[in-house]
Amino acid sequence: MQILHTSDWHIGRALYGRIIFDLQCSMVGVWQKSSRLKGVNIMERYKNLGNDSGISAYEIGDDYIKVQFRDGSLYLYNYGSAGSQNIEKMKELAIAGKGLNSFINRFVRKGYASKLI
């Protein structure tokens, strides 16, 4: 697995006194689209608004969600392994940044399709 470190992009910061946030957002969108077309997976950092989650990142697809835990393990959950309703709820919680770890523990515990890492 290769990881692209993006914290050095300083999104939202001024460059030589000029605000270039719109340009930066546009470029991130282009990069994401290009990456997905080339089969590169893009993980989103989990917000962890409850400050007690074991989840560090996630990736959402049409019929799946990949969840990376703080220990580095990465699991794929899909419609076939956990059911479409559970997957859609997991996506919702991942985007919200709160409750995903609890939901997995309570409702889909071993319902993953595969352990990727």
N, C-alpha and C positions, 0 to 999 in steps of 0.2 A: 504494500500500500504506500502511495506517495501522498504527502501532505503539502499543500501550498500554504505557507505562512502569510497571512494577509494583514497582520496588525501594523505593519510598516506603511500601509497605504494612507494612514492618517485621514480617513474619510471624515469630512466635515470641517477639517482644519483649512485655514487660509494658506495660499501659496504665494509668496512674495506680495502679501497684502491683498490678494484677490481671493474672493470666495468662489470656489469651483465645485461646490457640492453637487450641483446638477450634472456637471460633466462626469464627476466621479461616480454618481449613481448610474448614469448612462453606461459608463464603461463596465461597471460591475454587472449590469444586465447583459451586456454583450458577452462578457466573459462567461457568465453562467450558461447562457444559451449555447455558446460555442463548446463549452466543456461537456454539456449534456449530449450534444450531437456527436461528440467524439467518444462518448461512453465513460466520461470521467464522473465519478460520484462526488456530490457536493453535500457535505454534512453541515448542518446548522448548529450553532452552539445552543444548548438548552439554557433558557433563562434562569431556571431554578429560583423562582420567586419565593418559594417556601423555605429556601436556604437549608434544606435537609435531604435533597434528592441524591440518589446514587447514579443519576443519568448526567452525562456530560454533553452529548450531541445526538442529533437525529437526522435522518434523510427521509423525505416523503416522496413516494411514487404513486402512480394511479391506484394500484391495488396492494400496496405494501408500505411498511415503515421499517427502516433500519434504526436500531437504538444502540448507541454506544454508552457503556457504563463507565464510571470513574476508574474502575480497575483495568480499563482498556478493552474489555470484551465487547464484541459487536454481534448483535443478533438481528436476524431478518424475521419479521412477522408479516404474514400475508393473509389474504382472504381465505385461502385454503387451510392454513394452519390455525388461525385464531378466529375466523369468521369476519365477514365484512363489517358488521356493526361494531365489533371490538376494534377493528383496524381504524375505522372512521373516528371513533371516540379517541383512540390513541393519537391520531393526527391532530385532532382538536386540542387535546391536552398538551401535546408537544408545542404547538404554535402558541398556546396560552402561557406556557412556561411553568405550569404548576399542576401537580396531581398525576403526572404520567407514571412515575415510579410506583406510587400506591396502586394505581389502576392495574398495572402489570402484575404486581404482587397479589392482588385480590382476584383478578378475573382471567388473566391469560398466562399465568406463571410459566408453565412448560409448553405453551402454545406457539412456540417459535418454529419457523420452517427450517432454519439452520443457524448454527453458530458460525459466524464468518471469521472471527478472531478470538 
